[in-house]
């Protein structure tokens, strides 16, 4: 298929690559906290199963500095209150629910990365 110069030709974002300090520790944390299944793994990175057509990868970066000023992506859930309570039960620090729409809150992973959880 040929696109004109004015047509959008990118179809979607294929994957998110989240930098982490230690791949093994981070993989264990994401599996324990979110129940994500491992799809593949090598010495430096791994892919986790979240949903069809959604790649979520952890990438070990030795001198990584976490993103602490904004959330680079959101996890979408059906019930934000339930998700928040599940995380609190696992002793994960979460923010209060944010004002406005969509209903959402933030958390920080063991690497210091901020992540938002939103209800859609």
Secondary structure, DSSP 8 states (H G I E B T S, - for coil): ----TTS-------EEEEEES-HHHHHHHHHHHH--EEEEE-SSEEEEEEETTEEEEEEE-TT-----SS-S-EEEES-HHHHHHHHHHTT--B----SSSS-EEEEE-TTS-EEEEEE-
